[in-house]
Amino acid sequence: MTTLQLRFDAIQQAITDAAVDAIVIIDDRGIVRFFSPSAERLFGFNRAEVIGNNINMLMPAKDAKLHDGYIQSYKSSGRAKVIGIGRDVQGRRKDGSTFSMHLSVGEAQTEQGRLFVGICHDLSEYKALMEQLSSAERRYKDIVQYQREFICRLTSSFRLSFVNNAFCQQLGYQESEVIGVSLAEFIHEDDRSKVDRLLQTLRHERGEASLSVASAVLDNMGGTHFIEWTFRTVPASSEFHHEIQVIGNNITEQVKAKQHARFLAEYDSLTGFFNKDGLMQAFAKSHVPQRLYAVFFSDCYRFRLINEKYGQDVGDLMLMEAAQRIKSVMPADCLACRPGADDFVLVLPLREQADALLLAEQLLQSFVQPYYLAGEKLVPSAAIGISFYPDGATELPLLIRQAESAMFEAKASNQAIRVFHQDIHQQLTQRLEIEQGIRRALDQNLFEVVLQAKYNLEDMHLNGYEALIRWHDPELGTVPPDVFVAIAERVNLGEELDLWVLSNVLQQIATWRQAGYQVKPIAVNITAAHFSQPELFNRVAEMVSHLDLSMDCIELEITEGVAMGNSQVILDNLQAFKNKGVNIAIDDFGTGYSSLAYLKDLPVQLLKIDRAFIQDIEHPKNFGLVNAMIAMADAVGMQVLAEGIETERQRDILLKMGCDLGQGYLFARPVSYAEIEKGWI
């Protein structure tokens, strides 16, 4: 052996003897051929106990069973499981204890054959430091452990060194499963590069710095959460280069809410059809200018009554069933929309206009088939209005209004289907003029309130007044209340109309009381939509308080449908007004679906029988109905007022039946405030 060879062997021996990391060499059968002094210190065996034995003696049992298979697989396929790959594994000491180590394996071809060189770096101290760090931070867990946000800490290599309960619980892991694991393991693969770039940027920042990013995160069941991360560098301390503090806000609900909001922006949540905005967008994207289209506007006659009698849940089920029927009979390229309530708007491409009538007939037949809901057989009536693009108009909103007008005409003429024509256009124009006039009258205070007196039938003493709204427009002339009130409610102006009348009446009561007049309570009608508003009571109470009046200076009248609506908001409003001494009357009683079960529990003091029953009260049917209504009211402790009394004969009959109050031309016509004052002077 040459001097140079001796010197080289001595250097090799010195390197292996001095190496901190354990060096173990095995042959391609897994037999140990070399075991360095550092390996003796790490594993607790001396080299004589190891050399000549299989390397798996240095592994836990579960790894030892697989190791020989890894070598054979590599020899036959060339695909490595550990060779050439650094990885964290478990080692086994002589005393049977296990420890963590980082293993790097290299391959060498020698005169003795193929050898594998393993470098084993003891991670016990590193793991111990991680555990110590985690243990040292436990005193802070009382503050951060039970926060809803993810609170974590990362090492300089972006491994988790601390996590709070929220991180573990929401992602479904034990703390021991995540400490020492890279944060990237939990980030959805689509967002990993984005988060990694941000962390790399943060690593190169000098001093303290903070950056934020949102990403999808996977839990241990594969579920997705959306987390908004804020990463902040912590100044270097002790032996750590630097750390990163992490706060993660779980914004999954917000993300889902935004997704849902985007859905609601274009779709009706009950039926899955487009809403108005969604229909406009879909038509703008899909329509072909040269093509013929029909617009259907359908409406159910009795849906409101069904809703009132059986409840909103049954009404919703009926709407969903109707939507399914539409899908079953309409072409696949039909754009379906539910703009609200029981209305449906359909936009259909056609070959010729005659096809529209055939499709409308099919739709109508589908609509009016019985619905079996809530143990009941419900048979609604429906009407369909039709307009055509481009014959009628080229703008979809106008086409829809034309079809709606045709639908109203169909209902008014007891027809099921009506095609829009110019006469309907004129009626539509008139309604638009009235709508604009209502807005103008509200702005310019053009309405007038008149009062009609109410009397005790027995002694004819004045009981109070009912406020009735009147309108004479400079351009439209005198518009009947039943016309403009209906239009106001249809275009969502009913609430403003109510508030205008309330304000006007309260101002007049305050004026009269300041002048020394004692004023009987004045009844004001409140629309159905308005009485369903949670803020109604507070709004009225504020108006009354502002004028230094008491709440019992007014009474409120609601329709029978509102009273039977069984809505918690309506019941709360009724009770709140009753608690403040405000009497509530059910107006036009007998025209809807009356229920003694509802009446007995309602905080309502008065039933007003509709004038339709009084006008022909001597007819046996009307006589019996009115008598039954008075008996019903008496049974639940309510007073009764008959509307539209015009003859002494009608008064006498009602008095004998036990009716308490009366209102009508026999006693007094509606008069202005000034005429009321004349009667006091």
Secondary structure, 3 states (H helix, E strand, C coil): CCHHHHHHHHHHHHHHHHCCCEEEEEECCCEEEEECHHHHHHHCCCHHHHCCCEHHHHCCHHHHHHHHHHHHHHHHHCCCCCECCCEEEEEECCCCCEEEEEEEEEEEEECCEEEEEEEEEECHHHHHHHHHHHHHHHHHHHHHCCCCCEEEEECCCCEEEEECHHHHHHHCCCHHHHCCCEHHHCECCCCHHHHHHHHHHHHCCCCCCEEEEEEEEECCCCCEEEEEEEEEEECCECCECCEEEEEEEECHHHHHHHHHHHHHHHECCCCCCECHHHHHHHHHHHCCCCCEEEEEEEEECCHHHHHHHHCHHHHHHHHHHHHHHHHHHCCCCCEEEEEECCEEEEEEEECCCHHHHHHHHHHHHHHCCCEEECCEEECCCEEEEEEEECCCCCCHHHHHHHHHHHHHHHHHCCCCEEECCHHHHHHHHHHHHHHHHHHHHHHHCCEEEEEEEEEECCCCCEEEEEEEEEEEECCCEECCHHHHHHHHHHCCCHHHHHHHHHHHHHHHHHHHHHCCCCCCCEEEECCHHHHCCCCHHHHHHHHHHHCCCCHHHEEEEEEHHHHCCCCHHHHHHHHHHHHCCCCEEEEEECCCCCCHHHHCCCCCCEEEECHHHHCCCCCHHHHHHHHHHHHHHHHCCCEEEECCCCCHHHHHHHHHHCCCEECCCCCCCCECHHHHHHHHC
